[in-house]
Amino acid sequence: MFEYIRTHQRLMQFLLLLIIFPSFAFFGIESYTRSRGGDTAVATVAGSPISQQDFDAALRDQLDRFRQMYGPQFDAKMLNTPEAKQNILDELIARKAMAAEIARKKLTISDATLQQSILSTPGLVKPDGSFDTERYKSLLAAQGMTPAMYEQRLRQDMSLQQLLSAVQGSAFVPKTVAERFSAINEQEREVQALTLKTDDFAARVKVTDEMLKSYYEKNAAQFEIPEQINAEYVILNSDALAAQTTVSDADVQSYYEQNKKLYSVDETRRASHILITAAKDASDADKAKAKAKAESILAQLRKKPEDFAKLAKENSQDPGSAEKGGDLDFFGKGAMVPPFDAAAFKLKQGEISDLVLSDFGYHIITVTGIKPAAVKTLDEVKAQITAEIKKQKAGKAYTEAAEVFRDLVYEQSDSLKPVAEKLKLKIETINALTRQSKPGMPATVETNSPKFLKAIFADDVVKKKHNTEAVEVAPNTLMAGRIVEYKPASKRPFEEVKAAILAQVTHKEAAALAEKEGIAKLAALKAADSTAGFTESKVVSRLKNQDIPDVAFVDLMRADTSKLPAFVGTHLGDAGYIIFRISKVSQGTPDAARRASEVQQLANVIAQQNLYSYIDVLKQKAKVTLNKAAVSAPVTAAQ
């Protein structure tokens, strides 16, 4: 426990940010529901408008989320469908309807309740127990928010939770439904399988040239060769400029002297501890018992300090360090909880502390190693400083170089040599580029950038073979290219792909034969039972499908078993046809833990259904009117 918290500080910090700054994707309603004047309403809810600005803001938020999800591969066209826009509008309407219901019911959150929620936020309490107001403000500022903005959103969030919690909490699963659901999952069927594989029918297929040519014509898109280009390009970025930058020893010395603090290493200590847990809310009797045990162990250590690791393994209740003899490795000041930290940095190496009480319980600490504070020598950090100075100089030079790059690429549009020679850049070449980014290759590779591909495949660049404009493919990274050779889209000749078509048509026809024979075989089995050709019996259930293909498993488990043996067949597409013979149906063994989990899952589903139904009722009550024309404008990446 103690070791886990110390070694996962970055994770804990990340979780802290999530707690302090929820996305409000569902609960933060104020940003999209304030009435604004002066623009067209795309909808009216409970007499209050959802403005075009509200709708555009929601679109921008969705665009931003998609950019984060898809990175450079993002295309704004993803939101240009009527369905995508309608989904965004529906969510805004739902928020507005819920806001109206909150106002109607006069649901409010008191200042005291709001304050208590903020004060209880993890990570915002100082060691002395007081609230860290400055950290609170700085964290909010990093998110572009003021305390007033955050508190308003939090108040709305809590009001909305008040409104919806009763609905979600009303979910109830009848015992008969839960038992029936679990029984269906547990039901077992003893089955045999007979598979008619597509490949076994290939020899019976007769394919003519007419069939092949017909397939070639009907599936022309399969045999298209997309347009391609061979191109040359130049890239201007900080790395290119840094490579041209020189740094003198005097520059390095000066930087080192001015930034010595950056190369200082604070004192760190290695310690081991024995923890006897005692929760803050434990009874006085339990605390006394824990303390007595810790005192007993400390007494043993006073007599035989060399037994520390042995006693830690036998007695410490910190699972992260007990197996290591209590070892916590090296740590700096502030890494541990305050009482532990203070004690550890007062001890001499090899010294054993008295009992130290923290929120976790009673600690016995010994320091096993000390690394004193030190400053790295200039020789140790020279390469690092040189790289940093080059980076800074390149950063300063980039703005001016970027202007030169843009001008020369445009003015000397028939060649990349002028810009390459002026800025000492290398002209690179790339072959077989297509309009689409290559799957599997990161879009961060400049020649795979959608922006660059769009620029170099622009109509005028293709027709006139001049330079592209300077394209910013990444922060502080400009790129320009020109086409050396253009190959228009074409279709692979029939003779070239004839063998591949033959294989595909043969396989398709063989699959059809397998299905036809499978259907006939199934009918015959239903008329007269036989086990010929079937595999050995095996037991399957919805909890263990025994590697049966999903589409066949669905048919198998819903087959009518009122009369046994029962037969069911499934077409497996290109794989053929499979028939199952069901000889026995029985109830499986109930599992109390799994059944409890299933009840909870059903309750969650019902809770969600109740919530959606409630929101629909609120929308109806709010008398929504729509202005569909106002949401028909195309979405752009810069929206």
C-alpha angles and dihedrals in degrees: 000000000000092000093047094054092048095048096045100052094128091053091048090051091051092051088049091059090050090052094048098042112035114182094241086214087147108008103037098086104156097077091062104028106057113116111244128186133217101045137081118274115232090193141359121221122186088343092305120111130235099213129216086248090056091050093047091049091053090049091051091051091051090047090052091050091050091048090054091047099045103024115193090353090068117122120191088215087080087079096042094087121101089234094056093049092045091052091054092048091047090054091050090050091050091051091048092048091050091048089053091051091050089053092046093051090043092229110178138173115222121233089243092054091047092048092049091052092052095043090053093056108125116246097025098091120096121225089259090058097253124127115263099230095173093053089047091055095044093051090050092047089054087060093047093253137123123217089253092054093048094045091050091052093045091050090052092047092053091046091052091049088053090054097047103034093076090052094048092043092055093070109125129180114205112231092236091054093048092048092048091049092050092045091054090051092048097045111118128208125197106219145173125202134216115191125197103200121210093226091059090064098047094095090058094056118104112200122189130199088247090059091050094048091046090053090047092054097042093048100040092140090066091062100044120121106210120229112275138190138200108216146175125218146174129215128207116196141136092272091058091049094044090055088060094048124097124206122200126217087245090057090051093047092049093048091048093052093048095047104036090131089066090061097045120112116208121223114277129192135203115217142171125208143186113218125200104187123231117166119223091242095045118125120263089249093055091047091050091049092051091047092050091052092049091049090051091053091046090053090054091050093051087060098040112018090172089070093067096109092044093050091045091056091048100042115015115111095201101104093195095062109017094087088052093055091263094302115159097177121224121328138168132233113293095024093104131052110282100257092048092043093051093049096046094052093050096053125093118231109282093014119127119220130226116249111304117202120210135157087275097055137260120345131194108198135193126181112226101176142014128200107190123220113274143171119232114239122248091250090055094055102028095104091047093050092046091053091048094050090048089050092051094047091047090050091054092046094047098078093055093041091050091056091051090047093053093046097049094044088054101037097043093041097157095065143024093212097090094056092041093051094043095051097029094243128154120242108228128195132217130184136205097021116170132192092258127069112254112257112242094022114103114249086226087077100097097226089051093052112123089219093056093044091051091050097047093045092050111130097245093046091051094046100040099031092222127143120286117240117267104280122202100220094170138359109301091359122115124183135184131180144174134206118255096178131008124203114189122220113280142173123247110244117259094241091053093056099030094103092051091048091049090055092048095046092045091051092047093050091045090053089052091051091049091052093047093050091043092055091049091047091050091053091049093050092050088054096044125015118233135161095200111133095009124126123243116286121271133178119241135177137169086268094054118026096177094228094300112156110264096239091051093043091057091053091045095053096046095045116123108258099176087114121038137245091041126185132207131174133201132193108230096197112231090359095067133237133317130199125196126203111205110202103166140020122196141160115259127226113285116237113204095202093049092046090053090051091050091052089053091049091051090048090052091051092048090047090055092047090050090049094050091046091050091050090050089053090050090051091051091048090050092058098227120209122191135210099200094179090063093064098045097088114114119257119238128199090244095050 
